[in-house]
Amino acid sequence: MLWELSEIQLLSYLEWDHETIDAANAFLLKWQYPTPSSDDKKYLLTYARWCGRIAFAHYADDGPMPSAFEFDASVIALDRVSQHHKRNYPLTIHPAWSEDSPFYPLGRLRRLGQPLRPP
């Protein structure tokens, strides 16, 4: 699961939107059923949806958002998600994302010595 999610993340960072959408769709079809029971799995599925949503917004900004990429990040208990997952797949869109995180909102990395909030 993590290998496939890393691929989605890299495609998203490269802004290969069509490939990101395809990879996110395949990931969701493979892993979302049965309904995820753990917060870790919910978190990873939401991260894939978020990457797919960003790619779709770049690729077809005038079309309606596919239901596969709809999510409510607030249903995830962030304190019960593995630190490994939060560090490697920062879901900064989550409303409880810590302000002292090394990541700014939207996944930008904060460098050491920089203020917690972007200028």
Contacts in CASP RR format, 6 or more apart in sequence:
PFRMAT RR
TARGET T0000
AUTHOR 0000-0000-0000
METHOD contacts of the structure
MODEL  1
MLWELSEIQLLSYLEWDHETIDAANAFLLKWQYPTPSSDDKKYLLTYARW
CGRIAFAHYADDGPMPSAFEFDASVIALDRVSQHHKRNYPLTIHPAWSED
SPFYPLGRLRRLGQPLRPP
1 31 0 8 1.000
1 41 0 8 1.000
1 44 0 8 1.000
2 44 0 8 1.000
2 88 0 8 1.000
4 23 0 8 1.000
4 26 0 8 1.000
4 27 0 8 1.000
4 30 0 8 1.000
5 27 0 8 1.000
5 44 0 8 1.000
5 47 0 8 1.000
5 48 0 8 1.000
5 89 0 8 1.000
6 88 0 8 1.000
7 23 0 8 1.000
8 20 0 8 1.000
8 23 0 8 1.000
8 24 0 8 1.000
8 27 0 8 1.000
8 48 0 8 1.000
8 51 0 8 1.000
8 52 0 8 1.000
9 47 0 8 1.000
9 51 0 8 1.000
9 89 0 8 1.000
11 19 0 8 1.000
11 20 0 8 1.000
11 23 0 8 1.000
11 51 0 8 1.000
11 55 0 8 1.000
12 20 0 8 1.000
12 51 0 8 1.000
12 52 0 8 1.000
12 54 0 8 1.000
12 55 0 8 1.000
15 55 0 8 1.000
15 58 0 8 1.000
17 55 0 8 1.000
17 56 0 8 1.000
17 58 0 8 1.000
17 59 0 8 1.000
18 55 0 8 1.000
18 59 0 8 1.000
20 51 0 8 1.000
20 52 0 8 1.000
20 54 0 8 1.000
20 55 0 8 1.000
21 52 0 8 1.000
21 55 0 8 1.000
21 56 0 8 1.000
21 59 0 8 1.000
24 48 0 8 1.000
24 49 0 8 1.000
24 51 0 8 1.000
24 52 0 8 1.000
24 55 0 8 1.000
24 68 0 8 1.000
24 69 0 8 1.000
25 68 0 8 1.000
27 48 0 8 1.000
28 45 0 8 1.000
28 48 0 8 1.000
28 49 0 8 1.000
28 68 0 8 1.000
31 41 0 8 1.000
31 44 0 8 1.000
31 45 0 8 1.000
31 48 0 8 1.000
32 45 0 8 1.000
36 42 0 8 1.000
36 45 0 8 1.000
39 76 0 8 1.000
39 77 0 8 1.000
39 80 0 8 1.000
39 81 0 8 1.000
40 80 0 8 1.000
40 81 0 8 1.000
40 82 0 8 1.000
40 85 0 8 1.000
42 75 0 8 1.000
42 76 0 8 1.000
43 76 0 8 1.000
43 78 0 8 1.000
43 81 0 8 1.000
43 85 0 8 1.000
43 86 0 8 1.000
43 89 0 8 1.000
43 91 0 8 1.000
44 85 0 8 1.000
44 89 0 8 1.000
46 71 0 8 1.000
46 73 0 8 1.000
46 76 0 8 1.000
46 91 0 8 1.000
47 89 0 8 1.000
47 91 0 8 1.000
49 68 0 8 1.000
49 69 0 8 1.000
49 70 0 8 1.000
49 71 0 8 1.000
50 69 0 8 1.000
50 71 0 8 1.000
50 73 0 8 1.000
50 91 0 8 1.000
50 93 0 8 1.000
52 69 0 8 1.000
53 65 0 8 1.000
53 69 0 8 1.000
53 70 0 8 1.000
53 71 0 8 1.000
56 65 0 8 1.000
56 66 0 8 1.000
56 69 0 8 1.000
57 65 0 8 1.000
73 91 0 8 1.000
73 93 0 8 1.000
73 94 0 8 1.000
73 95 0 8 1.000
74 94 0 8 1.000
74 95 0 8 1.000
74 96 0 8 1.000
76 91 0 8 1.000
76 94 0 8 1.000
78 86 0 8 1.000
78 94 0 8 1.000
78 96 0 8 1.000
78 97 0 8 1.000
90 97 0 8 1.000
90 101 0 8 1.000
90 103 0 8 1.000
90 107 0 8 1.000
91 97 0 8 1.000
92 101 0 8 1.000
92 103 0 8 1.000
92 104 0 8 1.000
92 105 0 8 1.000
92 106 0 8 1.000
92 107 0 8 1.000
93 105 0 8 1.000
93 106 0 8 1.000
97 103 0 8 1.000
97 105 0 8 1.000
99 116 0 8 1.000
99 117 0 8 1.000
100 116 0 8 1.000
101 110 0 8 1.000
102 109 0 8 1.000
102 110 0 8 1.000
103 109 0 8 1.000
103 110 0 8 1.000
104 110 0 8 1.000
104 117 0 8 1.000
104 118 0 8 1.000
108 118 0 8 1.000
110 116 0 8 1.000
END
